[in-house]
Amino acid sequence: MNPYHNANRTRWNAAAPKWKAMIDRRGTWKDIPNRPEMVFAPQEMKYFENISEKKIAVLGSGDNLAVLAFAGMGARVTSIDISEKQLENAGERARALNLDITFIQADVTDLSALPDNDFGLVYTGGHVAVWVSALQQYYNEAARILKPDGLFMVNEYHPFRRIWKKNTGRLEVEADYFSPGPFRYEYSNDILEPKAGGYPCYEFRWTVSSLIQAMLQAGCQLIEAAEFGTHVGDWEGAPLQGLPENLLLVGRKE
Ligand SMILES: C[S@@+](CC[C@H](N)C(=O)[O-])C[C@H]1O[C@@H](n2cnc3c(N)ncnc32)[C@H](O)[C@@H]1O
């Protein structure tokens, strides 16, 4: 396995219990199958009008809130993540909600467990590309498993928010927008808490144009791009007001 991705997997496995506890404290995940608008922005919801019975793959499914929302809308969902611990937690939630979801542990750059031309929609994002060293391979795999005419939807944390030093009280560039990384960090078993000597992990910074280009190169026609969201969370550690929170790209497989 790609050594960067393997280290990231170890870190996500270590962080999974605290990540689960964080979502449990919010206490809203049980409502998501009936209220998908808690997870998806209006800019996304308009693509989900006829998804009952549609086959959907969610790549880098993480907390699986998008997966629960799609399943609640009647779609046949496959949830894919590199971390078996994240998937175990998601499996527990699916069982508690009586939802039939397929879970597959895989690296998004190698979806060989899945056939070509099978899904009507592939959905990914919310901080996935940042863990992936080979963006083009990731998007090629997404396009490969899509049926012709199927939609590839990426809703990522906006790249403009990713380049700043944390906790300096002002906007100070950590590394220039065009530096792709790898950036090595060490974290505790809490995904949001840096700790020297903790779990090493590797982040990659993709620019807006690199995400668009990768989608085009994968054989998808870009049908919409949108930037939205204004919320700044404490975890972001910098005064990011005025910078967009989300970058949505929607492609159609040619
Ligand atoms: C922050 S979550 C993003 C998804 C979701 N929006 C969330 O908030 O939980 C990141 C997820 O990406 C997964 N991940 C990281 N690298 C991956 C890779 N190469 N292939 C598949 N999943 C990966 C991690 O295991 C983690 O569950």
The ligand as an SDF file (V2000), in Angstrom:
LIG
                    3D

 27 29  0  0  0  0  0  0  0  0999 V2000
  -12.7180   13.7950    7.3980 C   0  0  0  0  0  0  0  0  0  0  0  0
  -13.2380   12.2290    6.7530 S   0  0  0  0  0  0  0  0  0  0  0  0
  -14.0610   12.7880    5.3110 C   0  0  0  0  0  0  0  0  0  0  0  0
  -15.4080   12.2260    5.1190 C   0  0  0  0  0  0  0  0  0  0  0  0
  -16.5800   12.7770    5.8840 C   0  0  0  0  0  0  0  0  0  0  0  0
  -17.0660   13.9490    5.2420 N   0  0  0  0  0  0  0  0  0  0  0  0
  -16.3040   13.0380    7.3410 C   0  0  0  0  0  0  0  0  0  0  0  0
  -16.3710   14.2060    7.7670 O   0  0  0  0  0  0  0  0  0  0  0  0
  -16.1190   12.1180    8.1240 O   0  0  0  0  0  0  0  0  0  0  0  0
  -11.8090   11.5540    6.0560 C   0  0  0  0  0  0  0  0  0  0  0  0
  -11.9830   10.0570    5.7730 C   0  0  0  0  0  0  0  0  0  0  0  0
  -11.1730    9.7530    4.6370 O   0  0  0  0  0  0  0  0  0  0  0  0
  -10.6270    8.4600    4.8440 C   0  0  0  0  0  0  0  0  0  0  0  0
   -9.4580    8.3200    3.9850 N   0  0  0  0  0  0  0  0  0  0  0  0
   -8.2510    8.9350    4.0980 C   0  0  0  0  0  0  0  0  0  0  0  0
   -7.4300    8.5440    3.1100 N   0  0  0  0  0  0  0  0  0  0  0  0
   -8.1260    7.6600    2.3610 C   0  0  0  0  0  0  0  0  0  0  0  0
   -7.8040    6.8930    1.1950 C   0  0  0  0  0  0  0  0  0  0  0  0
   -6.6180    6.9710    0.6090 N   0  0  0  0  0  0  0  0  0  0  0  0
   -8.7630    6.0750    0.6990 N   0  0  0  0  0  0  0  0  0  0  0  0
   -9.9850    5.9600    1.2990 C   0  0  0  0  0  0  0  0  0  0  0  0
  -10.3430    6.6730    2.3920 N   0  0  0  0  0  0  0  0  0  0  0  0
   -9.4260    7.5090    2.9140 C   0  0  0  0  0  0  0  0  0  0  0  0
  -10.3040    8.4250    6.3180 C   0  0  0  0  0  0  0  0  0  0  0  0
  -10.1720    7.0990    6.8040 O   0  0  0  0  0  0  0  0  0  0  0  0
  -11.4910    9.1690    6.9210 C   0  0  0  0  0  0  0  0  0  0  0  0
  -12.4970    8.2780    7.3180 O   0  0  0  0  0  0  0  0  0  0  0  0
  1  2  1  0
  2  3  1  0
  2 10  1  0
  3  4  1  0
  4  5  1  0
  5  6  1  0
  5  7  1  0
  7  8  2  0
  7  9  1  0
 10 11  1  0
 11 12  1  0
 11 26  1  0
 12 13  1  0
 13 14  1  0
 13 24  1  0
 14 15  1  0
 14 23  1  0
 15 16  2  0
 16 17  1  0
 17 18  1  0
 17 23  2  0
 18 19  1  0
 18 20  2  0
 20 21  1  0
 21 22  2  0
 22 23  1  0
 24 25  1  0
 24 26  1  0
 26 27  1  0
M  CHG  2   2   1   9  -1
M  END
$$$$
